[in-house]
């Protein structure tokens, strides 16, 4: 797909790092599968992966985690 940010690059399968904050919790997830623009590096994460990341962040916030760095583990 064409990148909506730079409008000139095409995306291809790759990975990215996602940081999410919930209240006093910051969750960093590395190696998240994404479509990544080959020109500007913008990453696009699909809906199922996004839902899994948000659920993981909410769970970490409920358990009182302040900072956590994880490798992505699919749903």
C-alpha positions as CSV (number, residue, x, y, z in Angstrom):
1,X,0.0,0.0,0.0
2,X,1.1,3.6,-0.4
3,X,2.1,5.4,2.8
4,X,-0.4,8.0,3.9
5,X,2.3,10.0,5.7
6,X,4.9,10.6,3.0
7,X,2.6,9.7,0.1
8,X,5.5,8.4,-2.0
9,X,6.7,5.2,-0.3
10,X,5.3,1.7,-0.5
11,X,4.9,-0.5,2.6
12,X,6.1,-4.0,3.1
13,X,6.0,-6.6,5.9
14,X,8.3,-5.8,8.8
15,X,8.2,-5.1,12.5
16,X,8.0,-2.0,14.7
17,X,8.2,-1.0,18.4
18,X,4.9,0.2,20.0
19,X,4.7,2.2,23.2
20,X,1.4,2.5,25.0
21,X,0.6,4.4,28.2
22,X,-2.4,3.7,30.5
23,X,-2.7,5.8,33.6
24,X,0.7,5.3,35.3
25,X,1.7,2.3,33.2
26,X,4.0,2.4,30.1
27,X,4.3,-0.7,28.0
28,X,6.9,-1.0,25.3
29,X,6.4,-3.9,22.9
30,X,9.2,-4.8,20.4
31,X,9.0,-6.7,17.2
32,X,5.3,-6.0,16.5
33,X,4.4,-7.2,13.0
34,X,3.5,-4.3,10.8
35,X,3.5,-2.9,7.3
36,X,6.4,-0.5,7.2
37,X,7.0,2.3,4.7
38,X,10.3,1.8,2.9
39,X,10.7,5.6,2.5
40,X,9.8,7.2,5.8
41,X,9.6,4.3,8.2
42,X,5.9,4.9,9.2
43,X,4.5,1.6,10.6
44,X,0.9,0.4,10.1
45,X,-0.3,-2.3,12.6
46,X,-3.4,-4.3,11.6
47,X,-6.7,-4.3,13.6
48,X,-6.2,-7.7,15.3
49,X,-2.7,-6.9,16.4
50,X,-3.8,-3.5,17.7
51,X,-6.6,-5.1,19.7
52,X,-4.2,-7.6,21.3
53,X,-1.7,-4.7,22.2
54,X,-4.5,-2.6,23.8
55,X,-5.7,-5.6,25.8
56,X,-2.1,-6.3,27.0
57,X,-1.7,-2.7,28.0
58,X,-5.0,-2.6,29.9
59,X,-4.0,-5.8,31.7
60,X,-0.6,-4.4,32.7
61,X,-2.3,-1.2,34.0
62,X,-4.8,-3.3,36.1
63,X,-2.0,-5.2,37.7
64,X,-0.1,-2.1,38.7
65,X,2.9,-2.3,36.3
66,X,4.7,1.0,35.9
67,X,7.1,0.1,33.1
68,X,7.4,-3.1,31.1
69,X,9.3,-3.9,27.9
70,X,8.2,-7.0,26.1
71,X,8.7,-9.0,22.9
72,X,5.5,-9.3,20.9
73,X,3.7,-12.6,21.4
74,X,0.7,-13.0,19.1
75,X,-2.8,-13.6,20.3
